[in-house]
């Protein structure tokens, strides 16, 4: 079956978005391990990029299926809709990267899909229960990460209360390599799948997958490769916010935050809910900081980050809606 140049172009733009996702969210994967000085930045991004790519093998595609069929009805998807959604998500990522805000690339893409679909086909194009799940987990995922981070850090403190700070730091510097790898696996499992779902529904709507929706293996590999390359490029502005401005982190703090976020991401990926890796790790960092004392968290910075989260879906939706209108005028 012949594939149009337009479809190829949109697929390429989707993988560019995945690159920006890795670039924008590199801070999520490396901020804790860099700020605790366990790894130098160049080694940290390589470590994170490797495990983002390894996540392509054997961890399922439930999140991709949700993105492909659970946000916008597959029967209303057009090439212009997907293009507008991607443009909105990419522009939002660039804007928030420039401002140094650790917002969610996932929610930017979801907002982009919703905004473009509303302009093109009205509210009936949206899958309400899918959007409700995503909206609920805007709150649930960071709160769960916060609670898990708080209790894990508290438990570790009680277990090691008799240990010297020097020996504890040395021990957790090694363990943090494992927790950073686990978090990067969770990041790759969750975030790369969002682009997989969008590309798969694009192919399906163009009749390139037959009668049954699925995610081709080449799409899986391309999505993970793009997000790994984006991680290698790094997003240093956001590293400062995530790893240094919210709260001061020691190796034991980094281990607890990354482990808590990884557990959350693997759990939500297993049930196919596209949560924000940014929200999850931020919640875990706040939880770890709060376990010491509430004043250890810079709440002014945290509140600014939360406002960026709230604005992500409507902000990306607005850009995508305007892009979809522009495409209809051009067409």
CORLIN-V327657 format. One record per pair of residues at least 12 apart in sequence whose ideal C-beta (glycine too) atoms are under 10 Angstrom apart, sorted by the first residue. I is the first residue (numbers start at 1). J is the second residue. Records with the same first field share a line. If there is no record, write none. Layout:
# CORLIN-V327657
I->J / J
This chain:
# CORLIN-V327657
1->206 / 207 / 208 / 210
2->208
3->203 / 206 / 208
4->79 / 206 / 208
6->79 / 80 / 83 / 206
7->79 / 82 / 199 / 202 / 203 / 205 / 206 / 208
9->79 / 83
10->79 / 80 / 81 / 82 / 83 / 85 / 86 / 198 / 199 / 202 / 203 / 206
11->82 / 195 / 198 / 199 / 202 / 203 / 219 / 222
12->222 / 226
13->82 / 83 / 86 / 87 / 90
14->82 / 83 / 85 / 86 / 89 / 90 / 109 / 194 / 195 / 196 / 198 / 199 / 202 / 219 / 222 / 223 / 226
15->86 / 195 / 199 / 219 / 222 / 223 / 225 / 226 / 227 / 229 / 230
16->86 / 90 / 195 / 226 / 230
17->85 / 86 / 87 / 88 / 89 / 90 / 93 / 105 / 108 / 109 / 112 / 194 / 195 / 198 / 199 / 223 / 226 / 227 / 230
18->86 / 105 / 109 / 191 / 192 / 194 / 195 / 196 / 198 / 199 / 222 / 223 / 224 / 225 / 226 / 227 / 228 / 229 / 230
19->90 / 195 / 225 / 226 / 227 / 228 / 229 / 230 / 231 / 232 / 233
20->86 / 89 / 90 / 91 / 92 / 93 / 94 / 97 / 105 / 108 / 226 / 227 / 230 / 233 / 235
21->52 / 89 / 90 / 93 / 104 / 105 / 106 / 108 / 109 / 187 / 191 / 192 / 194 / 195 / 223 / 226 / 227 / 230 / 231 / 277
22->45 / 48 / 49 / 52 / 53 / 105 / 187 / 188 / 191 / 192 / 224 / 225 / 226 / 227 / 228 / 229 / 230 / 231 / 232 / 233 / 234 / 235
23->93 / 94 / 97 / 105 / 226 / 227 / 229 / 230 / 231 / 232 / 233 / 234 / 235 / 238
24->90 / 92 / 93 / 94 / 96 / 97 / 101 / 102 / 103 / 104 / 105 / 108 / 191 / 230 / 231 / 233 / 234 / 235 / 237 / 238 / 278
25->48 / 52 / 93 / 97 / 102 / 103 / 104 / 105 / 106 / 187 / 191 / 227 / 230 / 231 / 235 / 238 / 242 / 276 / 277 / 278 / 281
26->41 / 44 / 45 / 48 / 49 / 52 / 97 / 184 / 187 / 227 / 230 / 231 / 232 / 233 / 234 / 235 / 236 / 238 / 239 / 242
27->48 / 97 / 100 / 102 / 231 / 234 / 235 / 236 / 237 / 238 / 239 / 240 / 241 / 242 / 243 / 278 / 281
28->48 / 102 / 104 / 105 / 183 / 184 / 186 / 187 / 191 / 231 / 235 / 238 / 239 / 242 / 243 / 258 / 261 / 276 / 277 / 278 / 279 / 280 / 281 / 282
29->44 / 45 / 47 / 48 / 49 / 51 / 52 / 180 / 181 / 183 / 184 / 185 / 186 / 187 / 188 / 191 / 231 / 234 / 235 / 239 / 242 / 258 / 261 / 277 / 281
30->43 / 44 / 45 / 46 / 47 / 48 / 49 / 180 / 183 / 184 / 231 / 234 / 235 / 236 / 238 / 239 / 242 / 243
31->44 / 102 / 180 / 235 / 236 / 238 / 239 / 240 / 241 / 242 / 243 / 244 / 245 / 246 / 249 / 254 / 257 / 258 / 281 / 282 / 285
32->44 / 176 / 179 / 180 / 183 / 239 / 242 / 243 / 249 / 251 / 253 / 254 / 255 / 256 / 257 / 258 / 261 / 281 / 284 / 285 / 288
33->45 / 47 / 48 / 173 / 176 / 177 / 179 / 180 / 181 / 183 / 184 / 243 / 249 / 251 / 254 / 255 / 258
34->48 / 180 / 234 / 236 / 239 / 240 / 242 / 243 / 244 / 249 / 254
35->239 / 240 / 242 / 243 / 244 / 245 / 246 / 247 / 248 / 249 / 250 / 253 / 254 / 285
36->169 / 172 / 173 / 176 / 180 / 243 / 248 / 249 / 250 / 251 / 252 / 253 / 254 / 255 / 257
37->169 / 173 / 249 / 250 / 251 / 254
38->169 / 172 / 173 / 174 / 175 / 176 / 177 / 179 / 180 / 251 / 254 / 255
39->173 / 176 / 177 / 180
41->234 / 236 / 239
42->232 / 234
44->177 / 180 / 184 / 231 / 234 / 239
45->228 / 230 / 231 / 232 / 233 / 234 / 235 / 236 / 239
46->228 / 231 / 232
47->177 / 180 / 181 / 184 / 231
48->180 / 181 / 183 / 184 / 185 / 187 / 188 / 228 / 231 / 232 / 234
49->184 / 188 / 225 / 227 / 228 / 229 / 230 / 231 / 232 / 233 / 234
50->181 / 184 / 185 / 188 / 228 / 231 / 232
51->180 / 181 / 182 / 183 / 184 / 185 / 186 / 187 / 188 / 189 / 228 / 231
52->184 / 185 / 186 / 187 / 188 / 189 / 191 / 192 / 224 / 225 / 226 / 227 / 228 / 229 / 230 / 231 / 232
53->184 / 185 / 188 / 192 / 221 / 223 / 224 / 225 / 226 / 227 / 228 / 229 / 231 / 232
54->181 / 184 / 185 / 188 / 189 / 224 / 228
55->184 / 185 / 186 / 187 / 188 / 189 / 190 / 191 / 192 / 193 / 220 / 224 / 227 / 228 / 265 / 269
56->188 / 189 / 192 / 193 / 196 / 217 / 220 / 221 / 222 / 223 / 224 / 225 / 227 / 228
57->220 / 221 / 224
58->189
59->185 / 186 / 188 / 189 / 190 / 192 / 193 / 220 / 224 / 266 / 269 / 270
60->189 / 193 / 215 / 269 / 270 / 272
61->189 / 192 / 193 / 196 / 197 / 200 / 214 / 215 / 219 / 220 / 223 / 269 / 272
62->189 / 193 / 197 / 268 / 269 / 270 / 271 / 272 / 273 / 274
63->106 / 189 / 190 / 191 / 192 / 193 / 194 / 196 / 197 / 265 / 268 / 269 / 270 / 271 / 272 / 273 / 274 / 275
64->192 / 193 / 194 / 195 / 196 / 197 / 198 / 199 / 200 / 201 / 214 / 215 / 219 / 220 / 223 / 272 / 274
65->193 / 196 / 197 / 200 / 201 / 213 / 214 / 215 / 272 / 274
66->110 / 127 / 130 / 133 / 134 / 193 / 194 / 197 / 271 / 272 / 273 / 274
67->106 / 109 / 110 / 113 / 130 / 134 / 193 / 194 / 195 / 196 / 197 / 198 / 199 / 200 / 201 / 215 / 272 / 274
68->193 / 194 / 196 / 197 / 198 / 199 / 200 / 201 / 202 / 203 / 204 / 205 / 213 / 214 / 215
69->127 / 130 / 197 / 200 / 201 / 204 / 213
70->110 / 127 / 129 / 130 / 131 / 133 / 134 / 197 / 272 / 273 / 274
71->85 / 109 / 110 / 111 / 112 / 113 / 114 / 117 / 125 / 126 / 127 / 130 / 131 / 133 / 134 / 194 / 197 / 198 / 201 / 274
72->85 / 110 / 113 / 114 / 116 / 117 / 118 / 120 / 121 / 125 / 126 / 127 / 130 / 131 / 198 / 201
73->117 / 121 / 124 / 125 / 126 / 127 / 130 / 201
74->127 / 200 / 201 / 204 / 205 / 213
75->121 / 125 / 204 / 205
76->117 / 120 / 121 / 122 / 124 / 125 / 126 / 205
77->113 / 116 / 117 / 120 / 121 / 125 / 198 / 201 / 202 / 204 / 205 / 206
78->116 / 117 / 120 / 121 / 202 / 205 / 206 / 324 / 327
79->202 / 205 / 206 / 327
80->116 / 119 / 120 / 323 / 324 / 326 / 327 / 328 / 330 / 331
81->112 / 113 / 115 / 116 / 117 / 119 / 120 / 121 / 125 / 201 / 202 / 205 / 320 / 323 / 324 / 327
82->112 / 113 / 116 / 198 / 199 / 201 / 202 / 205 / 206
83->112 / 116 / 202 / 320 / 323 / 324 / 327
84->112 / 113 / 115 / 116 / 117 / 119 / 120 / 319 / 320 / 321 / 322 / 323 / 324 / 325 / 326 / 327 / 328
85->108 / 109 / 110 / 111 / 112 / 113 / 114 / 115 / 116 / 117 / 198 / 316 / 317 / 319 / 320 / 321 / 323 / 324
86->108 / 109 / 112 / 113 / 116 / 195 / 198 / 199 / 202 / 320 / 323
87->112 / 116 / 316 / 319 / 320 / 322 / 323 / 324 / 326 / 327
88->108 / 109 / 111 / 112 / 113 / 114 / 115 / 116 / 315 / 316 / 317 / 318 / 319 / 320 / 321 / 322 / 323 / 324
89->105 / 106 / 107 / 108 / 109 / 110 / 111 / 112 / 113 / 115 / 194 / 195 / 198 / 312 / 316 / 317 / 319 / 320
90->105 / 108 / 109 / 112 / 316 / 319
91->108 / 112 / 315 / 316 / 319 / 320 / 323
92->104 / 105 / 107 / 108 / 109 / 111 / 112 / 311 / 312 / 313 / 315 / 316 / 317 / 318 / 319 / 320
93->105 / 108 / 109 / 235 / 312 / 316
95->108 / 315 / 316 / 319
96->108 / 235 / 237 / 238 / 278 / 308 / 311 / 312 / 315 / 316
97->235 / 236 / 237 / 238
98->237
99->237 / 238 / 241 / 304 / 308
100->235 / 236 / 237 / 238 / 239 / 240 / 241 / 242 / 245 / 304 / 305 / 308
101->237 / 238 / 241 / 278 / 304 / 305 / 307 / 308 / 309 / 311 / 312
102->235 / 237 / 238 / 239 / 241 / 242 / 246 / 276 / 277 / 278 / 279 / 281 / 282 / 285 / 305 / 308 / 309
103->238 / 276 / 278 / 279 / 305 / 307 / 308 / 309 / 310 / 311 / 312 / 313 / 315 / 316
104->138 / 141 / 191 / 274 / 275 / 276 / 277 / 278 / 279 / 280 / 282 / 308 / 309 / 312 / 313 / 316
105->191 / 194 / 195 / 227 / 230 / 276 / 277 / 278 / 312 / 316
106->134 / 190 / 191 / 193 / 194 / 195 / 274 / 275 / 276 / 277 / 278 / 279 / 312 / 313
107->134 / 135 / 137 / 138 / 194 / 274 / 275 / 276 / 278 / 279 / 309 / 310 / 311 / 312 / 313 / 314 / 315 / 316 / 317
108->194 / 276 / 312 / 313 / 315 / 316 / 317 / 319 / 320
109->191 / 194 / 195 / 197 / 198 / 274 / 312 / 313 / 316 / 320
110->130 / 131 / 134 / 135 / 138 / 194 / 274 / 276 / 312 / 313 / 316 / 317
111->134 / 311 / 312 / 313 / 314 / 315 / 316 / 317 / 318 / 319 / 320 / 321
112->198 / 313 / 315 / 316 / 317 / 318 / 319 / 320 / 321 / 323 / 324
113->125 / 126 / 131 / 194 / 197 / 198 / 201 / 316 / 317 / 320
114->126 / 127 / 131 / 134 / 313 / 314 / 316 / 317 / 320 / 321
115->313 / 314 / 315 / 316 / 317 / 318 / 319 / 320 / 321 / 322 / 323 / 324
116->316 / 317 / 319 / 320 / 321 / 322 / 323 / 324 / 325 / 327
117->317 / 320 / 321 / 324
118->317 / 320 / 321 / 324
119->317 / 320 / 321 / 322 / 323 / 324 / 325 / 327 / 328
120->321 / 324 / 325 / 327 / 328
130->273 / 274
131->313
133->271 / 272 / 273 / 274 / 275
134->273 / 274 / 275 / 276 / 313
135->313
136->273
137->268 / 273 / 274 / 275 / 276 / 279 / 280
138->275 / 276 / 279 / 306 / 309 / 310 / 312 / 313
139->279 / 283 / 309
140->264 / 268 / 273 / 275 / 279 / 280 / 283
141->190 / 261 / 264 / 265 / 267 / 268 / 273 / 275 / 276 / 277 / 278 / 279 / 280 / 281 / 282 / 283 / 284
142->261 / 264 / 275 / 276 / 278 / 279 / 280 / 281 / 282 / 283 / 284 / 285 / 286 / 287 / 305 / 306 / 309
143->279 / 280 / 283 / 286 / 287
144->260 / 261 / 263 / 264 / 267 / 268 / 275 / 279 / 280 / 283 / 284 / 287
145->257 / 260 / 261 / 262 / 263 / 264 / 265 / 275 / 277 / 279 / 280 / 281 / 282 / 283 / 284 / 285 / 286 / 287 / 288
146->260 / 279 / 280 / 282 / 283 / 284 / 285 / 286 / 287 / 288 / 289 / 290
147->260 / 264 / 283 / 284 / 287 / 290
148->256 / 257 / 259 / 260 / 261 / 262 / 263 / 264 / 280 / 283 / 284 / 287 / 288
149->253 / 256 / 257 / 258 / 259 / 260 / 261 / 263 / 264 / 280 / 281 / 282 / 283 / 284 / 285 / 286 / 287 / 288 / 289 / 290 / 291
150->256 / 260 / 283 / 284 / 286 / 287 / 288 / 289 / 290 / 291
151->256 / 260 / 287 / 291
152->255 / 256 / 257 / 259 / 260 / 263 / 284 / 287 / 288 / 291
153->252 / 253 / 255 / 256 / 257 / 259 / 260 / 284 / 287 / 288 / 289 / 290 / 291 / 292
154->256 / 287 / 288 / 290 / 291 / 292
155->256 / 291
156->168 / 172 / 252 / 253 / 255 / 256 / 259 / 288 / 291
157->252 / 256 / 291 / 292
160->172 / 252
163->252
165->250 / 252
168->250 / 251 / 252
169->250 / 251 / 252
170->251
171->251 / 252 / 255
172->250 / 251 / 252 / 253 / 254 / 255 / 256
173->250 / 251 / 252 / 254 / 255
174->251 / 255
175->251 / 252 / 254 / 255 / 256 / 258 / 259
176->249 / 250 / 251 / 252 / 253 / 254 / 255 / 256 / 257 / 258 / 259
177->251 / 255 / 258
178->255 / 258 / 259 / 262
179->251 / 254 / 255 / 256 / 257 / 258 / 259 / 260 / 261 / 262
180->254 / 255 / 258 / 259 / 262
181->258 / 262
182->258 / 259 / 261 / 262 / 263 / 265 / 266
183->254 / 257 / 258 / 259 / 260 / 261 / 262 / 263 / 264 / 265 / 266 / 277 / 280 / 281 / 284
184->228 / 231 / 258 / 262 / 265 / 277
185->262 / 265 / 266 / 269
186->258 / 261 / 262 / 263 / 264 / 265 / 266 / 267 / 268 / 269 / 275 / 277 / 280 / 281
187->227 / 231 / 261 / 262 / 265 / 277 / 278 / 280 / 281
188->223 / 224 / 227 / 228 / 231 / 265 / 269 / 277
189->224 / 262 / 265 / 266 / 268 / 269 / 270 / 277
190->264 / 265 / 266 / 268 / 269 / 273 / 274 / 275 / 276 / 277 / 280
191->223 / 224 / 227 / 230 / 231 / 265 / 269 / 274 / 275 / 276 / 277 / 278
192->219 / 220 / 221 / 222 / 223 / 224 / 225 / 226 / 227 / 228
193->215 / 220 / 223 / 224 / 227 / 269 / 272 / 274
194->223 / 227 / 274
195->219 / 222 / 223 / 224 / 226 / 227
196->215 / 216 / 219 / 220 / 221 / 222 / 223 / 224
197->213 / 215 / 219 / 223 / 274
198->219 / 223
199->215 / 216 / 218 / 219 / 220 / 222 / 223
200->213 / 214 / 215 / 216 / 219 / 220 / 223
201->213 / 215
202->219
203->215 / 216 / 219
238->278
241->282 / 298 / 301 / 302 / 304 / 305 / 308
242->257 / 278 / 281 / 282 / 285 / 301 / 305
243->257 / 285
244->298 / 301
245->298 / 300 / 301 / 302 / 304 / 305
246->282 / 285 / 286 / 288 / 289 / 296 / 297 / 298 / 299 / 301 / 302 / 305
247->285 / 286 / 287 / 288 / 289 / 290 / 292 / 295 / 296 / 297 / 298 / 299 / 301 / 302
248->289 / 292 / 296 / 297 / 298
249->285 / 288 / 289
250->288 / 292
252->288
253->284 / 285 / 288 / 289 / 291 / 292 / 296
254->285 / 288
255->288
256->284 / 285 / 287 / 288 / 291
257->280 / 281 / 282 / 283 / 284 / 285 / 286 / 287 / 288 / 289
258->281 / 284 / 285 / 288
259->284
260->280 / 281 / 283 / 284 / 285 / 287 / 288
261->277 / 278 / 279 / 280 / 281 / 282 / 283 / 284 / 285 / 287
262->277 / 280 / 281 / 284
263->280 / 284
264->277 / 279 / 280 / 281 / 283 / 284
265->277 / 280 / 281
268->280
276->309 / 312
278->305 / 308 / 309 / 312
279->305 / 306 / 309 / 312
282->302 / 305 / 306 / 309
283->302
285->297 / 302
286->298 / 299 / 302 / 305 / 306
289->302
